[in-house]
Each structure stands twice: as structure tokens, then as C-alpha cells.
Amino acid sequence: MITLSELLGAEVRSARGDVLGRVRDVHVRQAANGAWEVDRLMLGRAGLAVRLGMPTSKSATEEDSLAWTDVRHIEDGVVTAAE
């Protein structure tokens, strides 16, 4: 199991090792069975602005986030995404 505190601030890298950003917020959703599950990791400045409830010149988009289904590995403060 991973905790939210392990995700916040973690560096996000592509499978090739390119740095994509840092996790600034975590979006969750309620599943059909009533359980809460992680939906997306919000990255970078836009993700931080969303977390803080600040208005931004653009809304956070998929470019500013990583779908949880695209996370392949989490270890030592690094989240590795799928290709």
C-alpha cells in the first residue's frame, strides 16, 4: 500500500527516464462499490494551483496530469509512467 504523503512531491518520470514533473495533487473518485480510488496525479504548477484553489490562466488538463492507470512503478519518491 502507498500513502498520499508518499505521492505528494514525488518526481514523475516517463518509462525512458524523462522528468515529467512532480506530483502536486491527487484526484480521487468514488467507484461503483462506494470505495474511493485514485483517478489522476496532478503535476507541476497547474496541479499546485488546483490543489491550492487558485485561479489560473488555463485550466489543468491531461498534459498537467497522469492517469492512475498509466502509473507503472512507485519507489523511493519516483513515480514511473507507462510509455
C-alpha positions in Angstrom: 0.0 0.0 0.0 1.1 3.5 -0.7 0.2 6.6 1.3 -0.8 10.0 0.0 2.2 11.6 1.7 4.5 9.3 -0.4 2.9 10.6 -3.6 2.8 14.3 -2.9 6.1 15.9 -4.1 7.2 12.7 -5.9 9.1 13.1 -9.1 7.3 11.7 -12.2 9.3 10.2 -15.0 8.5 8.5 -18.3 9.5 4.9 -18.9 12.5 6.3 -20.7 13.5 8.4 -17.7 12.4 11.8 -18.9 11.2 14.0 -16.0 7.5 14.9 -16.5 7.1 16.9 -13.3 6.2 16.5 -9.6 3.0 15.3 -8.0 1.3 18.4 -6.6 -2.2 17.0 -6.0 -4.1 13.7 -6.2 -7.6 13.4 -7.6 -9.8 10.6 -6.3 -13.2 9.4 -7.4 -15.8 7.2 -5.9 -16.1 3.8 -7.5 -19.4 2.0 -8.1 -18.9 -0.1 -5.0 -18.6 3.1 -2.9 -14.8 2.8 -2.3 -12.6 5.8 -3.1 -9.8 5.3 -5.6 -7.1 7.4 -7.1 -8.0 8.8 -10.5 -5.2 11.2 -11.6 -1.9 12.6 -10.3 -1.8 16.4 -10.9 1.6 17.7 -11.9 3.5 20.9 -12.0 2.3 24.5 -11.5 -1.2 23.8 -12.7 -1.5 20.9 -10.4 -0.3 23.0 -7.5 -2.8 25.8 -8.4 -5.6 23.3 -8.4 -4.5 22.0 -5.0 -4.5 25.5 -3.5 -7.7 26.5 -5.2 -6.1 29.3 -7.0 -7.4 30.7 -10.4 -5.1 30.0 -13.3 -4.9 31.4 -16.8 -5.6 27.9 -18.1 -7.4 25.0 -16.5 -5.5 21.9 -15.6 -5.5 19.5 -18.5 -4.4 16.0 -19.2 -1.0 17.5 -20.1 -0.8 18.6 -16.4 -1.8 15.2 -15.0 -1.1 11.5 -15.2 -3.9 8.9 -15.1 -3.5 6.5 -12.3 -3.9 3.6 -14.8 -0.7 4.9 -16.5 1.4 4.6 -13.3 3.7 1.6 -13.7 6.0 1.8 -10.6 6.5 3.8 -7.5 9.7 3.7 -5.5 11.9 6.0 -3.5 10.0 9.1 -4.3 9.8 8.4 -8.0 6.7 7.6 -10.0 7.3 5.9 -13.3 4.7 6.3 -16.0 3.9 4.0 -18.9 5.2 4.8 -22.4 
